[in-house]
Every structure is written in structure tokens, then in C-alpha cells.
């Protein structure tokens, strides 16, 4: 009940602020919440199709980022040689706007879901690697020395020291990745697709259907809230 009341409080505050801005600006490009809700009702089941398509792409990209990013981040963190060898490569790739690689993704993986997922994955994977590497390197060296005194191998260090120590960093990197991934939907879903919140927003924008555009933006906000709350619940369970 506490989470529901917090959500309702935040949602009502958003609606009031939204309505106030719409009233003061008095511009058709910022319709009132009521017009937007009416448009969402008209969209009907298609609204949930768009949301489900985007959620699936985000979840798949996040899963891939964890599968590849966490092991690479750990390897970067424990191996000074590996860090010196590939660290500069990461720093060179990090600031590059991954949207610039979109034509390459389309050539390699086509116009379907795969290229969209790979675009989102490419946007978030490096920040996951860097976050995990920094978390591993922040573990005090005497912890590793203590485990070495007990003849522990790397498998034991990974299970009993590294993984528990970097769990907060994994959760934090997931939070950041969700925000970045949702922001990249606009670019990932603007070609060769009929479903997705990015497509819904871009399609409405091109038709100057501003209530539908705001409906897509609101749905991205609600989807992000659902992801963040799920992470909070997961974090609480892991702590206990």
C-alpha cells in the first residue's frame, strides 16, 4: 500500500504540473492531460502493444548487457594487464554516440527487432562494464590478501567476495541503463516497425497528433517507473 500511495502522490503531482504548464502556455503542442487520456482511450489495445514491444526490447538489451558487461567488468577490475590493454579502447568508445552506428547495425542485423535491440545494447553496455570495473577496483586489496591466506582460488573470491561486493554497483548500473535505454527508444524504434513507444511518439509528431505524442511520452514514464520499482524490490530482497 505504501508504494501505491507514493505512486499516486507522484502521479497526481505530475498531472497538476502538466495541467498548469498547459494552461499557462496555451499552445496546442502541449495538450492538457485530459485530452491525452482521451487519446489513450482511443488507442485502446494498441497502446499496450506499443508498451509491450518497447518493454521487451529494453529487457532483452538489459539482459545482454548484464551477461556480457558484468564478466568483462570483473575481468577489467581484477586484471591490471587487461585494464591497461583495453582500458583506453573503452574510453575511446564511451563518448561516441552509438546512434551513429545505426546503419551498420541495420546492415548486419537487418531492419527487424535484432538491430533495435543491438542499438539499445550498444548504448548501455559500456557504462555497465565501467561501473562494474570501478566497483571491483574499490574492494580493499587486503580482502583479497586475507582470502589468499586461506588458500582460496579465484572461484571462491568471485563467489564470496567480488559478487557480494559489486551487487550495489550492478543495481545502480541497471538503474542508469534503464534510463538510457528508454531514452534511446526514440531512435531505435523510428524505422521499419509498427509497434513501440518510440514509433508511437515519432508517428504522432509527424502527424502533429500531440495528444498521442504526449500519450507515448507518458507511457515511457510509467514503464520506467515500473522498472525502477521492480529494481527497488529486487534490491530489498537481496539485502535480506
C-alpha positions in Angstrom: 0.0 0.0 0.0 2.9 2.4 0.7 4.3 2.0 -2.8 0.8 2.5 -4.3 0.3 5.7 -2.3 3.7 7.0 -3.2 3.0 6.3 -6.9 -0.4 8.0 -6.7 1.1 11.0 -5.0 3.8 11.4 -7.6 1.3 10.8 -10.5 -1.1 13.4 -9.2 1.7 15.9 -8.8 2.8 15.2 -12.4 -0.7 15.8 -13.7 -1.2 19.0 -11.7 2.2 20.4 -13.0 1.3 19.2 -16.6 -2.1 20.8 -16.5 -0.6 24.1 -15.1 2.0 24.3 -17.8 -0.6 23.5 -20.5 -2.9 26.2 -19.1 -0.2 28.9 -18.9 1.4 28.2 -22.3 -1.9 27.7 -24.0 -0.3 26.0 -27.0 -1.8 23.0 -28.9 1.6 21.4 -28.9 1.2 20.8 -25.1 -2.3 19.4 -24.8 -4.0 19.0 -21.4 -3.8 15.7 -19.5 -7.5 15.1 -20.2 -7.1 15.3 -24.0 -4.1 12.9 -23.7 -6.1 10.4 -21.6 -8.9 10.6 -24.1 -6.4 9.8 -26.9 -5.0 6.9 -24.9 -8.6 5.5 -24.6 -9.0 5.8 -28.3 -5.7 3.9 -28.9 -7.1 1.0 -26.8 -5.3 -2.3 -27.1 -2.7 -0.8 -29.5 -1.4 1.3 -26.6 -0.4 -1.9 -24.7 1.1 -3.5 -27.8 3.4 -0.4 -28.2 4.3 -0.6 -24.5 4.9 -4.4 -24.6 7.1 -4.1 -27.7 9.3 -1.5 -26.1 9.5 -3.3 -22.8 10.6 -6.5 -24.5 13.4 -4.7 -26.4 14.6 -2.9 -23.2 14.6 -6.1 -21.2 16.4 -8.1 -23.8 19.1 -5.4 -24.2 19.5 -5.2 -20.4 19.9 -8.9 -20.1 22.5 -9.0 -22.8 24.3 -6.1 -21.1 24.4 -8.0 -17.8 25.5 -11.2 -19.4 28.5 -9.6 -21.2 29.1 -6.5 -19.2 29.4 -8.0 -15.7 32.0 -10.6 -16.6 34.0 -8.1 -18.6 33.8 -5.5 -15.9 35.0 -8.1 -13.3 37.9 -9.1 -15.6 38.8 -5.4 -16.1 38.7 -4.9 -12.4 40.9 -7.8 -11.2 43.4 -7.8 -14.1 45.7 -4.8 -14.3 47.2 -6.1 -17.5 43.7 -6.4 -19.1 42.8 -3.0 -17.8 45.9 -1.4 -19.3 45.5 -3.2 -22.6 41.8 -2.5 -23.2 41.0 0.4 -20.9 41.9 3.1 -23.5 39.7 1.3 -26.0 36.7 1.6 -23.6 37.4 5.3 -23.1 37.6 5.9 -26.8 34.3 4.1 -27.5 32.4 5.5 -24.5 31.8 9.1 -25.8 30.9 8.0 -29.3 27.1 8.4 -30.0 26.0 4.9 -30.7 23.2 6.1 -32.9 25.9 6.9 -35.5 26.4 3.1 -35.9 22.7 2.5 -36.7 23.4 2.0 -40.5 26.0 -0.7 -39.6 23.5 -2.4 -37.2 20.9 -2.4 -40.0 23.4 -4.0 -42.5 24.5 -6.7 -40.0 21.2 -7.5 -38.3 18.5 -6.2 -40.7 15.6 -3.9 -40.1 13.8 -6.1 -37.5 14.0 -6.3 -33.7 17.6 -7.5 -33.6 19.1 -4.3 -34.9 16.9 -2.3 -32.5 17.9 -4.4 -29.5 21.6 -4.2 -30.5 21.4 -0.4 -30.7 20.0 -0.2 -27.2 22.6 -2.8 -26.1 25.4 -0.8 -27.6 24.2 2.4 -25.7 24.3 0.7 -22.3 26.9 -2.0 -22.4 30.0 0.3 -21.9 28.6 2.1 -18.8 27.8 -1.4 -17.3 31.4 -2.5 -17.9 32.9 0.7 -16.4 30.6 0.6 -13.4 31.4 -3.0 -12.5 35.1 -2.4 -13.1 35.1 0.6 -10.7 33.2 -1.4 -8.1 35.7 -4.3 -8.3 38.7 -1.9 -8.0 37.1 -0.3 -5.0 37.3 -3.5 -3.0 40.1 -3.1 -0.4 43.2 -5.2 -1.5 43.6 -6.6 2.0 40.3 -8.5 1.5 41.9 -10.4 -1.4 45.1 -11.0 0.6 43.0 -12.3 3.5 41.3 -14.8 1.2 44.6 -15.8 -0.4 45.9 -16.7 3.1 43.1 -19.2 3.3 44.2 -20.8 0.0 41.1 -19.6 -1.8 41.1 -19.7 -5.6 39.5 -17.2 -7.9 36.2 -19.1 -7.9 35.9 -18.7 -4.2 36.9 -15.0 -4.4 34.3 -14.5 -7.0 31.5 -16.2 -5.1 32.2 -14.9 -1.5 33.9 -11.5 -2.1 33.5 -10.0 -5.6 29.9 -10.8 -6.4 28.5 -9.7 -3.0 30.7 -6.5 -3.1 29.6 -5.4 -6.5 25.8 -6.2 -6.2 25.0 -2.5 -5.3 27.0 -1.4 -8.4 25.1 -3.9 -10.6 21.8 -2.5 -9.3 23.0 1.1 -9.8 24.2 0.4 -13.3 20.8 -1.2 -14.1 19.1 1.9 -13.0 21.2 4.1 -15.2 20.9 1.6 -18.1 17.1 1.7 -17.9 17.0 5.5 -18.1 19.5 5.5 -21.1 17.7 2.6 -22.8 14.3 4.2 -22.5 15.7 7.5 -23.9 17.2 5.6 -26.9 13.8 4.1 -27.8 13.0 7.2 -29.9 16.0 6.4 -32.2 15.8 2.6 -32.0 12.1 2.4 -33.0 11.9 5.1 -35.7 12.4 2.7 -38.6 10.7 -0.3 -40.1 8.4 -1.1 -37.2 4.7 -0.8 -36.4 4.9 -1.1 -32.6 6.9 0.5 -29.9 6.6 3.7 -27.9 9.4 5.4 -29.9 7.4 4.7 -33.1 4.2 5.9 -31.4 5.8 9.2 -30.5 7.5 9.8 -33.8 4.4 8.9 -35.8 2.3 11.3 -33.7 4.9 14.0 -34.1 5.0 13.7 -37.9 1.1 13.9 -37.9 1.1 16.7 -35.4 -1.1 14.5 -33.2 0.1 16.0 -30.0 -2.2 14.2 -27.6 -0.9 10.8 -29.0 2.7 12.1 -28.7 2.1 13.0 -25.0 0.5 9.6 -24.5 3.6 7.9 -25.8 5.8 10.0 -23.5 3.6 9.3 -20.5 3.7 5.6 -21.2 7.6 5.7 -21.3 7.5 7.4 -18.0 5.2 4.8 -16.5 7.2 2.0 -18.0 10.4 3.4 -16.4 8.6 3.8 -13.1 7.7 0.1 -13.2 11.2 -0.9 -14.0 12.7 1.3 -11.2 10.2 0.0 -8.6 11.0 -3.6 -9.7 14.7 -2.9 -9.1 14.0 -1.4 -5.7 12.0 -4.5 -4.7 14.8 -6.8 -6.0 17.4 -4.7 -4.1 15.5 -5.1 -0.9 15.2 -8.8 -1.3 18.9 -9.2 -2.0 19.8 -7.2 1.2 17.7 -9.6 3.3 
